[in-house]
Amino acid sequence: MDESMRHDIALFRYGLIAPLVNGQVEPKAYLKEVSERVHHVPHQGDKMFPTRATNESQPRRSSIGAPDTKKGALTP
């Protein structure tokens, strides 16, 4: 993957998360909306993002794999 491809994909990803980062949207509703649409990912084609990513019933995992107990913590 060359620098131009990485740049295009990074801009796409930022475009998806920017409304959340900037506080422009209500997170739960926005994530539901994102998961219901088909997105054209640069150099990768059309993709849908799973609703599992927005399911709050799943425990969040910290970077070491243990459930995260901090409410609202940003974890991978």
C-alpha positions as CSV (number, residue, x, y, z in Angstrom):
1,M,0.0,0.0,0.0
2,D,1.5,3.3,-1.0
3,E,1.3,6.6,0.8
4,S,-1.5,7.9,-1.4
5,M,-3.7,4.9,-0.6
6,R,-3.0,5.2,3.1
7,H,-3.9,8.9,2.9
8,D,-7.2,8.3,1.1
9,I,-8.2,5.6,3.6
10,A,-7.2,7.8,6.6
11,L,-9.3,10.6,5.3
12,F,-12.3,8.2,4.9
13,R,-11.9,6.9,8.4
14,Y,-11.6,10.4,9.8
15,G,-14.7,11.4,7.9
16,L,-16.6,8.7,9.7
17,I,-15.4,9.5,13.2
18,A,-15.2,13.3,13.0
19,P,-18.8,14.0,13.9
20,L,-18.3,11.9,17.1
21,V,-15.0,13.5,18.0
22,N,-16.4,17.0,17.5
23,G,-19.5,16.3,19.5
24,Q,-21.8,17.1,16.5
25,V,-24.0,14.0,16.8
26,E,-25.5,11.8,19.5
27,P,-23.1,8.8,19.5
28,K,-25.6,5.9,19.7
29,A,-27.8,7.2,17.0
30,Y,-24.9,8.1,14.7
31,L,-23.3,4.6,15.1
32,K,-26.6,3.0,14.3
33,E,-26.9,5.1,11.2
34,V,-23.3,4.3,10.1
35,S,-23.9,0.6,10.6
36,E,-27.0,0.7,8.4
37,R,-25.3,2.2,5.3
38,V,-23.0,0.9,2.6
39,H,-19.8,3.0,2.5
40,H,-17.4,3.3,-0.4
41,V,-14.0,2.8,1.2
42,P,-11.2,4.2,-1.0
43,H,-9.2,1.4,-2.8
44,Q,-11.3,-1.3,-1.1
45,G,-14.8,-0.9,-2.5
46,D,-18.2,-0.9,-0.9
47,K,-18.4,-2.1,2.7
48,M,-20.8,-2.2,5.6
49,F,-19.6,-1.9,9.2
50,P,-21.2,-4.5,11.5
51,T,-23.8,-3.5,14.0
52,R,-21.8,-5.5,16.6
53,A,-19.5,-2.5,16.8
54,T,-22.3,-0.4,18.1
55,N,-23.8,-3.0,20.4
56,E,-23.5,-1.7,24.0
57,S,-24.4,-5.1,25.5
58,Q,-21.0,-6.4,24.6
59,P,-18.3,-5.6,27.3
60,R,-15.6,-3.2,26.2
61,R,-12.1,-4.6,26.1
62,S,-9.0,-2.7,27.3
63,S,-5.8,-2.9,25.2
64,I,-4.7,-6.0,27.2
65,G,-8.0,-7.8,26.6
66,A,-9.6,-7.5,30.0
67,P,-13.1,-5.9,30.3
68,D,-12.9,-2.2,30.8
69,T,-14.7,-1.0,33.9
70,K,-14.4,2.7,33.2
71,K,-17.7,4.1,31.9
72,G,-17.2,5.8,28.6
73,A,-13.5,4.8,28.3
74,L,-12.1,4.8,24.8
75,T,-10.7,1.3,24.2
76,P,-9.9,-0.7,21.1
